[in-house]
Amino acid sequence: MIVLRPEPNAPIQWQCSGCDDAGVISNWADSIFDLRRRSLTVADTAHDLVIPNEVAAALRDLQLLDPDGERLVFRIRAHDDGAVLSGSDDDLEDLIGSVAAEANHEANPRRRRQLNAAFDALSGATATGR
């Protein structure tokens, strides 16, 4: 994915580097999809966790994330061994809590298994990845 945004509130131009689809995203600023921070925050040390693609997909499907969690999930990037999730200890702990909460309230058994697998993978990666 190739993304061009020359100014902070400008429309976002994108192009797929694989299939050459392209488009423009406009009127996103100050919408519910605007995940920019509204104030300065102290940057904590970030940890890079390599997670399976299935876990990344389950995280992208979470419904009950706060804006910090959404920012964390949308920062996931591709890696040869899956995907890389990068965040501070607190960010990752909050994300694991969100996954657990959503898994506990999920009625669909298949999705609950996916969320439980994501919880286990994240818990294991944070325990060994630091």
N, C-alpha and C positions, 0 to 999 in steps of 0.2 A: 504494500500500500504506500503510495506516494501522497503526501499531504502538504499543501501550501496554505499558510495563513500569514500574510504579510504584516498584519496589525492585530492586536489582541481582540478587537470586536469585529474584525472583517469577516466576510463570508469565507468558509473553508472550502478550498478546491481540493479534490481528491482524484486519484487515478489508480486503478488496480495495475500493478506491475506484471501480473500474470495474464490478464485477459483484455487489458486496455479499456475496460469500462471506466467511466469518469462521471463526475458530477460536482455540484456545488451545494453546500449546506449553508443556508442563510437564516437569519432571524433566530439564531440559537442563543445569543447573548442574553443573559438575565431570564432565560427560560428554565424549566425544570431540568433540562439537559446540560445546563451550564455548570460544570463541576469545578470551576475555578474557585480558589479560596477567596474569601471576602476580607481577610485580614492576614497580617504577617504571623507566621508561627515559627517556633524554634525547630530546626531540622535535627532529628535524631539520627543515630547511626542506622543505616539501612542494611538489611541482610538479603542476599539473593538466594532464593530457594528454587531448585529445579523440581518441577512437579510434572506428573504425567499429563498428557493432553486431555484425558478424560476428566481429570480434576479441574483443569483450567475451564473446560466446557461447563462443568457443574457450577463453578464459581460465577461464570458469566450469566448463568440462569437464575442466580439468587434474586429473590423478590423483596427481601426485607433489609436491604443495606442502607445505612446512612450515607451521606455524601463522602465521608472519609473512606468508607468501605468501597464505594463505587469507584473512587479515584484509584484505590489500590488494585481493584480487579481490572479496571481499564488500562492500567499500566503493564499488565502481563504482556510479555514479549516472547517471541519464538526462540527456541533453543534446539540444538541437535538432538537432545535427549528428552524433549517434551516442550516445556514452557518455563519461563523464569518469572517468579513472583518476587517483587522487591518491596520490602517495607521494614519499618522499625519493629522492635519487640512488641510495643503496645499496639501498633497497627495489625500485626499478625495475630496477636492474642484476641483482639476485638473481632477480626475476621473469623477466627476459629469459633468464637462464641456465637457469631451470627450463623455460621454453618450448622452448629449444634442446635440452635434455637429453631431454625427452619426445618431441620431433619426431625426434630421432636414434634413438630406440628404438621408434618406432611402426611396426608392421607393416602397418597399413591405409593404402594409398596416399592415399585421400581425406582421412582424418584427418591424415596427414602433411602434405599440401598445406595444410590449414587451419592447422595449427600453424606451418608455415613462413611462411604469409601473416601470421599473428599476430606471429611473430618479426620479420619485415620491417617491419611497421607500427609495432611498439613501438620497434625500433631507429631507424627513421626519425623517429618522433615525439620520442624522447629526444634525438636529435642536433639537431633543429631547435626543439624546444619549450622550451629553457632559455635 
